[in-house]
Amino acid sequence: MEIKGKVHEVSPTAQVTESLKKRELIVEYIENPQYPEYLKFEAIQDRCSLLDNIRVGDDIEVFFNLKGRPWTDKAGKKSYFNSLQLWKVNVLSGANGNTVPEYAPPANISSAPDEDDLPF
């Protein structure tokens, strides 16, 4: 799944347990401009580094998996939790208005010398 939005907040990496680190990204998602949504994505383990160059105000595209799991408390009551685990982030334009090219610019071949040493 993927969405486009504006970065509202990026948390520092937190070491949750000895074997688990996690980082959160809050994205302002504006499907209806009158009522913006603030969606929390989580990056776990090696994906925490995907947020190193993400800044508040960046327009981004987030690719994520929707995860869900049950949990039963001590009283036996069952609850369900959902999480949005990101696996890729593309910066569409930076907070300062610079856009990030999605491809490399074409090579300028007009500056090549006119000599052609090919045998055909």
TORKOL-4160 file (C-alpha; in steps of 0.2 Angstrom, whole numbers, padded with zeros to 4 digits, m for minus):
120
<pt num="1" X="0000" Y="0000" Z="0000"/>
<pt num="2" X="0006" Y="0018" Z="m0002"/>
<pt num="3" X="0000" Y="0036" Z="0002"/>
<pt num="4" X="0007" Y="0053" Z="m0002"/>
<pt num="5" X="0007" Y="0067" Z="0012"/>
<pt num="6" X="0017" Y="0079" Z="0021"/>
<pt num="7" X="0029" Y="0075" Z="0035"/>
<pt num="8" X="0023" Y="0081" Z="0052"/>
<pt num="9" X="0035" Y="0073" Z="0064"/>
<pt num="10" X="0050" Y="0061" Z="0064"/>
<pt num="11" X="0054" Y="0053" Z="0080"/>
<pt num="12" X="0072" Y="0047" Z="0085"/>
<pt num="13" X="0076" Y="0029" Z="0085"/>
<pt num="14" X="0071" Y="0020" Z="0101"/>
<pt num="15" X="0078" Y="0004" Z="0107"/>
<pt num="16" X="0062" Y="m0005" Z="0113"/>
<pt num="17" X="0071" Y="m0021" Z="0118"/>
<pt num="18" X="0089" Y="m0028" Z="0116"/>
<pt num="19" X="0084" Y="m0035" Z="0099"/>
<pt num="20" X="0071" Y="m0022" Z="0093"/>
<pt num="21" X="0073" Y="m0004" Z="0088"/>
<pt num="22" X="0059" Y="0007" Z="0081"/>
<pt num="23" X="0056" Y="0024" Z="0074"/>
<pt num="24" X="0040" Y="0033" Z="0070"/>
<pt num="25" X="0034" Y="0044" Z="0056"/>
<pt num="26" X="0019" Y="0055" Z="0057"/>
<pt num="27" X="0012" Y="0060" Z="0040"/>
<pt num="28" X="m0002" Y="0073" Z="0037"/>
<pt num="29" X="m0013" Y="0065" Z="0025"/>
<pt num="30" X="m0025" Y="0077" Z="0016"/>
<pt num="31" X="m0039" Y="0068" Z="0007"/>
<pt num="32" X="m0051" Y="0081" Z="0013"/>
<pt num="33" X="m0042" Y="0098" Z="0016"/>
<pt num="34" X="m0055" Y="0103" Z="0029"/>
<pt num="35" X="m0051" Y="0088" Z="0040"/>
<pt num="36" X="m0033" Y="0082" Z="0038"/>
<pt num="37" X="m0028" Y="0065" Z="0045"/>
<pt num="38" X="m0012" Y="0062" Z="0055"/>
<pt num="39" X="m0006" Y="0044" Z="0051"/>
<pt num="40" X="0008" Y="0036" Z="0062"/>
<pt num="41" X="0020" Y="0024" Z="0053"/>
<pt num="42" X="0033" Y="0014" Z="0061"/>
<pt num="43" X="0050" Y="0008" Z="0055"/>
<pt num="44" X="0058" Y="m0006" Z="0063"/>
<pt num="45" X="0075" Y="m0013" Z="0064"/>
<pt num="46" X="0086" Y="m0009" Z="0048"/>
<pt num="47" X="0072" Y="0001" Z="0041"/>
<pt num="48" X="0074" Y="0015" Z="0054"/>
<pt num="49" X="0088" Y="0022" Z="0044"/>
<pt num="50" X="0075" Y="0026" Z="0030"/>
<pt num="51" X="0070" Y="0041" Z="0040"/>
<pt num="52" X="0087" Y="0048" Z="0042"/>
<pt num="53" X="0085" Y="0061" Z="0028"/>
<pt num="54" X="0067" Y="0064" Z="0030"/>
<pt num="55" X="0063" Y="0082" Z="0037"/>
<pt num="56" X="0047" Y="0090" Z="0044"/>
<pt num="57" X="0038" Y="0098" Z="0029"/>
<pt num="58" X="0044" Y="0086" Z="0016"/>
<pt num="59" X="0031" Y="0080" Z="0003"/>
<pt num="60" X="0033" Y="0061" Z="0003"/>
<pt num="61" X="0026" Y="0045" Z="m0003"/>
<pt num="62" X="0026" Y="0031" Z="0009"/>
<pt num="63" X="0025" Y="0012" Z="0005"/>
<pt num="64" X="0019" Y="0002" Z="0019"/>
<pt num="65" X="0011" Y="m0015" Z="0025"/>
<pt num="66" X="m0004" Y="m0015" Z="0036"/>
<pt num="67" X="m0001" Y="m0027" Z="0050"/>
<pt num="68" X="m0014" Y="m0033" Z="0063"/>
<pt num="69" X="m0013" Y="m0044" Z="0079"/>
<pt num="70" X="m0024" Y="m0049" Z="0093"/>
<pt num="71" X="m0019" Y="m0047" Z="0112"/>
<pt num="72" X="m0028" Y="m0054" Z="0127"/>
<pt num="73" X="m0026" Y="m0045" Z="0143"/>
<pt num="74" X="m0024" Y="m0053" Z="0161"/>
<pt num="75" X="m0043" Y="m0052" Z="0163"/>
<pt num="76" X="m0046" Y="m0062" Z="0147"/>
<pt num="77" X="m0052" Y="m0047" Z="0136"/>
<pt num="78" X="m0046" Y="m0049" Z="0118"/>
<pt num="79" X="m0041" Y="m0033" Z="0109"/>
<pt num="80" X="m0034" Y="m0030" Z="0092"/>
<pt num="81" X="m0020" Y="m0019" Z="0086"/>
<pt num="82" X="m0016" Y="m0012" Z="0069"/>
<pt num="83" X="0001" Y="m0005" Z="0063"/>
<pt num="84" X="0007" Y="0003" Z="0047"/>
<pt num="85" X="0025" Y="m0003" Z="0045"/>
<pt num="86" X="0034" Y="0007" Z="0032"/>
<pt num="87" X="0047" Y="m0002" Z="0020"/>
<pt num="88" X="0051" Y="0013" Z="0008"/>
<pt num="89" X="0049" Y="0032" Z="0008"/>
<pt num="90" X="0052" Y="0043" Z="m0007"/>
<pt num="91" X="0054" Y="0062" Z="m0005"/>
<pt num="92" X="0043" Y="0071" Z="m0018"/>
<pt num="93" X="0049" Y="0088" Z="m0013"/>
<pt num="94" X="0058" Y="0095" Z="0001"/>
<pt num="95" X="0052" Y="0107" Z="0014"/>
<pt num="96" X="0062" Y="0121" Z="0005"/>
<pt num="97" X="0052" Y="0118" Z="m0011"/>
<pt num="98" X="0066" Y="0108" Z="m0020"/>
<pt num="99" X="0059" Y="0093" Z="m0030"/>
<pt num="100" X="0069" Y="0077" Z="m0030"/>
<pt num="101" X="0071" Y="0070" Z="m0048"/>
<pt num="102" X="0064" Y="0053" Z="m0050"/>
<pt num="103" X="0077" Y="0049" Z="m0064"/>
<pt num="104" X="0094" Y="0054" Z="m0069"/>
<pt num="105" X="0095" Y="0068" Z="m0082"/>
<pt num="106" X="0099" Y="0063" Z="m0100"/>
<pt num="107" X="0117" Y="0064" Z="m0105"/>
<pt num="108" X="0122" Y="0079" Z="m0116"/>
<pt num="109" X="0129" Y="0071" Z="m0131"/>
<pt num="110" X="0130" Y="0087" Z="m0141"/>
<pt num="111" X="0146" Y="0091" Z="m0133"/>
<pt num="112" X="0155" Y="0075" Z="m0140"/>
<pt num="113" X="0169" Y="0078" Z="m0153"/>
<pt num="114" X="0164" Y="0076" Z="m0171"/>
<pt num="115" X="0177" Y="0063" Z="m0174"/>
<pt num="116" X="0170" Y="0045" Z="m0177"/>
<pt num="117" X="0183" Y="0032" Z="m0176"/>
<pt num="118" X="0171" Y="0017" Z="m0178"/>
<pt num="119" X="0175" Y="0006" Z="m0193"/>
<pt num="120" X="0157" Y="0006" Z="m0200"/>
